[in-house]
């Protein structure tokens, strides 16, 4: 029995080492490709192939697994898109590679409610920032579809921690909210240079998406906890988000992406 326990521990250790090595190796390859291969399709394919386990089950489970992996895919493709964005610098690519490595080995495996909420929030931030950084010449339909997928996937990821019975309906509703804002932002997009560096421009739409998602999370959490929306719990976040959105829309529309 002791021998079996030691063997199991050894296999677990080897599995963990292999997991970290493969993920960090993939990040290193993505970074190298962004520097040497100026064609993002290969990097996109690599990210998608890394999710092969999603389809390593019977076909009837494919849809469920794909929906459960949307947040991870959004982050992965978002990182690739930002790495290949025209304004990306070496420093920005290194920062993105470090973030993606941390995501894969430390953030993605987490499963507590607040941790999965954080994962969804990061997917909203990275996904929308990437979308509006590279979609200048895309058709409005493609931008709207991408925004819908980001909204649907992140909402589903968050709601899955509550065992919500109407998870598909609510996720689709939130996806439609993202799609509508995405359509508006496609024609009216502004960006703000971070730390005075133009390469680190943050899309205005991303700030709006994150703030609205934060308010929606507070509203749903309050409803789930009390079976009603407690104004005292949501008023602060709602007022803050509204004030920030109005401020950036009215006074900070001077830098276009």
C-alpha positions as CSV (number, residue, x, y, z in Angstrom):
1,X,0.0,0.0,0.0
2,X,2.8,2.4,0.8
3,X,4.4,1.6,-2.5
4,X,1.2,2.5,-4.3
5,X,0.9,5.8,-2.4
6,X,4.5,6.7,-3.4
7,X,3.8,5.8,-7.0
8,X,0.7,7.9,-7.1
9,X,2.6,10.9,-5.6
10,X,5.4,10.4,-8.1
11,X,2.9,10.3,-11.0
12,X,1.1,13.4,-9.7
13,X,4.4,15.3,-9.4
14,X,5.4,14.3,-12.9
15,X,2.0,15.3,-14.2
16,X,2.3,18.7,-12.6
17,X,5.8,19.2,-14.0
18,X,4.6,18.2,-17.5
19,X,1.6,20.6,-17.2
20,X,3.7,23.6,-16.2
21,X,6.4,22.8,-18.8
22,X,3.9,22.4,-21.7
23,X,2.0,25.6,-20.8
24,X,5.1,27.7,-20.3
25,X,6.6,26.2,-23.4
26,X,3.6,27.2,-25.4
27,X,3.8,30.8,-24.1
28,X,7.5,30.9,-25.1
29,X,6.6,29.7,-28.6
30,X,3.8,32.3,-28.9
31,X,6.2,35.1,-27.9
32,X,8.8,33.9,-30.3
33,X,6.2,33.7,-33.1
34,X,5.1,37.2,-32.4
35,X,8.6,38.4,-32.9
36,X,9.7,36.3,-35.8
37,X,6.5,35.3,-37.7
38,X,4.5,38.3,-38.6
39,X,1.3,36.3,-39.4
40,X,-1.0,35.6,-36.5
41,X,-2.9,32.7,-38.0
42,X,-0.2,30.2,-36.9
43,X,-0.4,31.6,-33.3
44,X,-4.2,31.4,-33.3
45,X,-4.1,27.8,-34.5
46,X,-1.6,26.9,-31.7
47,X,-3.9,28.4,-29.0
48,X,-6.9,26.5,-30.4
49,X,-4.9,23.2,-30.6
50,X,-3.9,23.6,-27.0
51,X,-7.6,23.2,-26.1
52,X,-7.6,19.7,-27.7
53,X,-8.9,18.1,-24.5
54,X,-12.2,20.0,-25.0
55,X,-13.0,17.6,-27.9
56,X,-11.4,14.5,-26.4
57,X,-14.7,13.2,-25.2
58,X,-17.8,11.8,-26.9
59,X,-19.4,14.3,-29.4
60,X,-22.5,14.8,-27.2
61,X,-20.3,16.6,-24.6
62,X,-18.5,18.8,-27.1
63,X,-20.9,21.8,-26.8
64,X,-20.8,21.7,-23.0
65,X,-17.0,21.6,-23.0
66,X,-16.7,24.3,-25.6
67,X,-18.9,26.6,-23.6
68,X,-17.0,25.9,-20.5
69,X,-13.7,26.7,-22.3
70,X,-14.8,30.0,-23.8
71,X,-13.2,32.2,-21.1
72,X,-9.9,30.5,-21.6
73,X,-10.1,30.7,-25.4
74,X,-11.1,34.4,-25.2
75,X,-8.0,35.2,-23.0
76,X,-5.7,33.1,-25.2
77,X,-6.9,34.6,-28.5
78,X,-6.9,38.1,-26.9
79,X,-3.3,37.8,-25.9
80,X,-2.4,36.7,-29.4
81,X,-4.3,39.6,-30.9
82,X,-2.6,42.1,-28.7
83,X,0.8,40.6,-29.4
84,X,0.2,41.1,-33.1
85,X,-1.5,44.4,-32.9
86,X,0.2,47.1,-35.0
87,X,1.0,49.2,-32.0
88,X,2.5,46.3,-29.9
89,X,6.1,46.9,-28.7
90,X,8.6,44.4,-27.4
91,X,7.9,45.5,-23.8
92,X,4.1,45.0,-24.4
93,X,4.7,41.5,-25.8
94,X,6.8,40.5,-22.9
95,X,4.2,41.8,-20.5
96,X,1.5,39.9,-22.4
97,X,3.6,36.7,-22.4
98,X,4.1,36.9,-18.6
99,X,0.4,37.5,-18.0
100,X,-0.6,34.6,-20.2
101,X,1.9,32.3,-18.4
102,X,0.4,33.4,-15.0
103,X,-3.1,32.8,-16.4
104,X,-2.3,29.3,-17.6
105,X,-0.5,28.0,-14.5
106,X,-2.0,30.0,-11.7
107,X,-5.3,31.6,-12.5
108,X,-7.0,29.3,-14.9
109,X,-7.0,26.2,-12.5
110,X,-8.7,28.1,-9.7
111,X,-12.3,27.1,-9.0
112,X,-13.7,29.1,-6.1
113,X,-16.6,31.5,-6.9
114,X,-14.6,34.7,-6.4
115,X,-11.7,33.2,-8.4
116,X,-14.0,32.3,-11.3
117,X,-15.5,35.8,-11.2
118,X,-12.0,37.2,-11.5
119,X,-11.3,34.9,-14.5
120,X,-14.5,36.2,-16.2
121,X,-13.5,39.8,-15.4
122,X,-10.0,39.3,-16.9
123,X,-11.6,37.7,-20.0
124,X,-13.8,40.7,-20.4
125,X,-10.8,43.1,-20.1
126,X,-8.4,41.2,-22.4
127,X,-11.0,40.0,-24.9
128,X,-12.6,43.4,-25.5
129,X,-9.3,45.3,-25.4
130,X,-7.9,42.9,-28.1
131,X,-11.1,43.1,-30.2
132,X,-11.1,46.9,-30.5
133,X,-7.4,47.0,-30.9
134,X,-7.4,45.0,-34.1
135,X,-10.9,45.3,-35.6
136,X,-10.6,48.7,-37.3
137,X,-11.1,47.3,-40.8
138,X,-13.4,44.4,-39.8
139,X,-17.1,44.4,-40.7
140,X,-19.6,45.5,-38.1
141,X,-21.1,42.0,-38.1
142,X,-17.9,40.3,-37.2
143,X,-17.2,42.7,-34.3
144,X,-20.8,42.3,-33.0
145,X,-20.5,38.5,-33.2
146,X,-17.1,38.6,-31.3
147,X,-18.6,40.9,-28.6
148,X,-21.6,38.6,-28.3
149,X,-19.3,35.5,-27.7
150,X,-17.2,37.4,-25.1
151,X,-20.3,38.5,-23.2
152,X,-22.0,35.1,-23.4
153,X,-18.9,33.1,-22.4
154,X,-17.9,35.4,-19.5
155,X,-21.5,35.5,-18.2
156,X,-21.8,31.7,-18.4
157,X,-18.5,31.3,-16.6
158,X,-19.7,33.5,-13.8
159,X,-23.2,32.1,-13.5
160,X,-21.9,28.5,-13.5
161,X,-20.6,29.1,-9.9
162,X,-24.2,29.7,-8.8
163,X,-25.8,26.6,-10.5
164,X,-28.2,29.0,-12.2
165,X,-31.1,27.1,-13.9
166,X,-31.5,29.8,-16.6
167,X,-27.8,30.0,-17.3
168,X,-28.2,29.9,-21.1
169,X,-30.9,32.5,-21.3
170,X,-29.1,34.9,-18.9
171,X,-25.8,34.4,-20.7
172,X,-27.4,35.1,-24.1
173,X,-29.1,38.2,-22.7
174,X,-25.7,39.5,-21.5
175,X,-24.1,38.5,-24.8
176,X,-26.7,40.7,-26.5
177,X,-25.8,43.6,-24.3
178,X,-22.2,43.2,-25.3
179,X,-23.2,42.9,-29.0
180,X,-25.1,46.1,-28.9
181,X,-22.3,48.0,-27.2
182,X,-19.9,46.4,-29.6
183,X,-21.8,47.7,-32.6
184,X,-21.8,51.2,-31.2
185,X,-18.1,51.0,-30.3
186,X,-17.2,49.8,-33.8
187,X,-18.3,53.1,-35.2
188,X,-17.2,55.3,-32.2
189,X,-14.1,53.9,-30.5
190,X,-11.6,55.9,-28.5
191,X,-8.4,54.9,-26.7
192,X,-6.4,56.2,-23.8
193,X,-2.6,56.0,-23.7
194,X,-1.5,54.3,-20.5
195,X,1.5,55.8,-18.7
196,X,1.9,58.2,-21.7
197,X,2.8,55.3,-24.1
198,X,0.7,55.2,-27.2
199,X,1.4,51.5,-27.6
200,X,-0.5,50.9,-24.4
201,X,-3.8,52.5,-25.5
202,X,-6.8,51.2,-23.6
203,X,-10.1,51.2,-25.6
204,X,-12.9,53.3,-24.1
205,X,-15.3,50.4,-24.8
206,X,-13.2,48.1,-22.6
207,X,-13.7,50.4,-19.6
208,X,-17.4,50.4,-20.2
209,X,-17.7,46.7,-20.6
210,X,-15.7,46.1,-17.4
211,X,-17.8,48.6,-15.4
212,X,-21.1,47.3,-16.6
213,X,-20.0,43.7,-15.9
214,X,-19.0,44.7,-12.4
215,X,-22.5,46.3,-11.8
216,X,-24.2,43.2,-13.2
217,X,-22.2,40.9,-11.0
218,X,-23.2,43.0,-7.9
219,X,-26.9,42.9,-8.9
220,X,-27.0,39.2,-9.6
221,X,-25.0,38.3,-6.4
222,X,-27.4,40.4,-4.3
223,X,-30.4,38.8,-6.0
224,X,-29.0,35.3,-5.5
225,X,-28.2,35.9,-1.8
226,X,-31.5,37.6,-0.8
227,X,-33.9,36.6,-3.6
228,X,-34.3,40.3,-4.2
229,X,-32.1,43.2,-5.2
230,X,-30.9,45.0,-2.1
231,X,-30.5,48.6,-3.1
232,X,-27.9,49.3,-0.4
233,X,-25.6,46.6,-1.9
234,X,-25.8,47.7,-5.5
235,X,-26.3,51.5,-5.3
236,X,-22.6,52.3,-4.6
237,X,-21.2,50.2,-7.6
238,X,-24.0,51.5,-9.9
239,X,-23.5,55.1,-9.0
240,X,-19.7,54.8,-9.4
241,X,-19.9,53.0,-12.7
242,X,-22.5,55.5,-14.1
243,X,-20.4,58.4,-13.0
244,X,-17.2,57.0,-14.6
245,X,-19.0,56.1,-17.8
246,X,-20.6,59.5,-18.1
247,X,-17.2,61.2,-17.4
248,X,-15.3,59.4,-20.1
249,X,-18.1,59.8,-22.6
250,X,-18.5,63.5,-22.0
251,X,-15.0,64.7,-21.3
252,X,-12.5,62.1,-22.6
253,X,-13.3,61.5,-26.3
254,X,-10.3,63.2,-27.8
255,X,-8.0,60.2,-28.7
256,X,-9.2,57.8,-31.3
257,X,-7.9,54.3,-31.9
